[in-house]
Amino acid sequence: MKTFCSVWLLLSLVELSPAPPASQEPPLACTGAPDPAPPQPETAEDMASTGDLEPTHYPARRAAQVALHYLNTHHGSPFRVFGLQQVHKASAEDVGAGGRKYKLDFSVTDWGSGSAGPALRCSADVLFPRTERHSAPEVQLHCEALHQINSTAQEDDAFYQKYISPDSAVSARDIPDSFGNMSEEMQPFWRLARVAASFIMLRESSENTEFNMAKVASVTQQESREEQLMLEFVVLLHDFPSQEIVQWKLLASWSPDRGVRVLQTEWQPRCPHATKPPN
């Protein structure tokens, strides 16, 4: 049954093209063609190593991706979402029963500014707790000159005024489409979905995952509440090490003064035998 379900999943997904910019790891292409070769797994030495880490290896990159999700949950908007540019330094240490802590020096770029956007240098401590049940990583983050990034207040306000109207009823599917195209009108909704998905990716992350949003399967505007835009998203999340695609439905609110908040999440299994999320 499990094998049948995996085959069904691969055949049922359209090709997933990466959302801009190209610096992000491309999502899995789900077609009837043979799957691409999976990434080379870490060695036992990689997973158990402490002290300085190779910045390009998975342990460092995965921890930096978790810090990136944290950054987006706090500073993302319809016109701002950050992508990982480079991990410069990384180290790891075991903290006894508390878990495993990563110290990171990395840079990100603001995708809302396009590929020419300035790089932002960040440092972070990411702790993966050791618990019987999955617990979200704990993140402490500092980014230099974050307050100096160009304000998007004017764009945010114009977007808010346009779509807070009772007559607004946005509904769209497949962002981007199977050819990688995304209309200018849908780009702010894609960014909002990416920010909202960051709450899930942060919560579900572990040392064995590396999540990226592969696609917005659908977005449907709901009736506004308390002067907040209400949006229901269905997103496809790609776990790079396992090459799994996980589907989540979420309800998010946004306004310029309160930012993005995720009010409801629902994991949507694609296989009949599945009973709980991967973590």
N, C-alpha and C positions, 0 to 999 in steps of 0.2 A: 504493500500500500504506500509506504514511504517513497519507494523508487518511482512508482507511478505518479505520485503527487509532485515529485521534483521535476519529472519530465513534463507534466502538465503545466507547472509554473513557468518553465522555460518557453514552452510553446505559446502560452497565453499572454506573455508580455511583449509589447512592441519594443522596437529598438530604443534604448535610452541614450540620448545624446547629452553631452555635458553642457550645463549652463555656464555662461561666461563668468570669469575669464578662463583662459586655457591653463593658468598656473595651477588650478585645482586638479586633483587626481580624477581622471575621467571615470564616469560611472560604468557599470557593467552593461555591455550590449546584449540584450536579451532577444535573440532571434532564433529561428530554426537552425541556423548554422552552428557548427561546433563551437563550444565555449572557448574563450581565450584561456591560455594557460594561467593557472592560479599563481599568485605571487609566491615567491620562495619563502617558506615559513622560517621563523627564527630558529636558531639552534638553541639547544638547552643552555649553552653558555650565554647567549644573548639574554634569555629570559631570567637567568639567575645572577647575571652580572650586577655588581654594585660599583660605586665610584663613577668615573667618567665614562660616558657612553658615546658610541659613534652617532653623530647627529642625524645621519641619513638612514639609520636602521630603524626598524619598526618600533621598538620600545620608546625611543625618543619622539618619533613622529606621532605615535598614537597619543602619548601624553600631551604633546603640543596641540593636537586636534581637540582634546578635551578642554584645554585652556581656551582655545578658539571658540568652542561652543559657549563657554561661560562668558566670554567677551561679547558675543552676539546677543545673548539673553539680556545683557545689561545696556548695550549701546546700539543695538540694531533698530532699524526703522524702515519705512517704505523706500527711503533713498540712501540707506547706509547698511551694508552688511560686509563683514570682514572675511577675507580668505587668507589661509596660511601661505606665506611666501617662502620662508626658510627657517630651519632650526639651526642655530649657530653653535650652541653649547647645550649639553645635557648631562645630568648625573642622576644616579639612583641610590637609594639607601633603604635597607630594611629597618623598620621602626618597631620591631618586636611583634607583639600581637596586634599592634595598631594597623599594620599593613605595609605598604611599600610607597615611598615618597620619591617623586621626581622633581628635580630643580632644572628649570629650563630658561634659556635665553633664545628668543626667536623673533621673527619679524612678520608682520601681517600687512596687507594692503586693503584699502577700502574699495570694494568692487563697485560701489555707487559712483566712484570717481573715474571709473574705467581703468584700463590697463596702465595708464600713465599716472595713476594716483600715487601719492607719496607712500613710502614704506614707513611703518610704525614699529619701533623697537619695544618689545615687551619682555618681562620676566615673570615667571610663575612658579609656584609650588603646587604640585598635583599629588594628592594622596589617594591611593586606591585602598580602601579599608579591607581588612580581612574579617569577614563576617559569614555566618552560616547562610544567611539570606543576602541576596544582592543589595548593596548599598551604593548610592551615587558617589562618584569621586568628590573629594573636597578640594576646592581650588582657592588659592590666594593669587591675585593677579595685579600687576602694575604695568601700565603702558606709558612710555614717555610721550609728552606733548599731545596726549589724547584730547585735551581741551583746546588745542590749537588747530585741530582739523576744521575745515570750513563748515560752518553751520548749514544744516539743511532745513532750518526753521521755515523759511519762505516756501520751499517746495512741500514740506509737510503740511503746512496750513492750507495751501491751495488744494492739495490732494484730499485733505480732510473735508473742506468745504464742498468739494465736488461730490463726494460719495456719502456724506452724512445725510444728504437729502432723502426724504421718504420715497422719492421717485426712483432712487438708484437701486438697481437690482442686478449687480454683476454676477455673471455665471460663465464659467469657462472650463475647458478640459484640456489636458495634455499640454502643460507649460514646462519646457518647450515642447514643440511637436516632434514627431519622429525624425524630422530633418534638422533638428536643432534650432528651428526658428522660434522667435518670441517677439510679439508685437511690442512697440514702445509703451502702449497702454497697459500691458500685462506685466511689465518689468517691476513696478512697485509692489504688485501682488505676489510676484515670485519672491521678492526680497522679504516681504512680510511672512510668507510661508517658510522661507529659509530661517528666519529668526525664530518663528514659532516652533519649527522642527528642532531647533537647537536646544530647546527645553527638554524634548524627548531624548535627543541624542546624548545630552549631558547626563540625564537621569539613567539611561540604559548602558552607558559606557563602562567598560572594564579594561583590564590589561590585555584581554583577548579580542577586543573589537577595535574598529576604526570606521566610524560612521560618516557618511556624507549624504546629503539629500540628492537623489538621482533625478527626481521629477516631481512636479505637482500634478497629480492625476486629475484633480478637480478643485475648484474654488467656487463657493456659493455664498453670496452675501446674505446675511440674516437681518432681521429687523433690529435697528439700533437700540441700545439700552444705555441709559444713564450717560447720554452724549458720547457713547463709544461706538466706533465701527465694529460690527460683529461679522466675523468671517469663518465659515466652515471649510477646512482644507482636508483633502485626502492626499497624503504624501507617500512617496516611495523612498525608503531609506536603504542605501547600499552599504553593507558591511564588507569592507575591502578584503580582510583576511579570509573570510569564509565564502565570499562571493554571493552571499545571500541578499535577497531583496525582501524587505519587511515593510508592510503597509500599515499606516496609522491614519485614523481620522481624528481630527482635533478641532476644537472650537476656540478661536482666539479673538481677543478684543484689542483695539488700538485707538489711541488718540494722541495728539502731540504732547499733551501734558502728562499723561500716565504711561505712555509707551506700550509695548506689547505685553499682554498677559495671556497665558494659556489657561482656559477655564475648564475644559474637558478633554480627555484623551481616550481613545479606544483603539486597541490593537485589533487589526482585522486579519485573522488567519486566512490564508489562501488554500489551506489543506484541511480536509474534514477531520483528520486525526489530531490536529494541533489544538492544544487546550490552554496554552499560556505563551506569553512573549518569550523570545530567546533567552532573556536574563531572568 
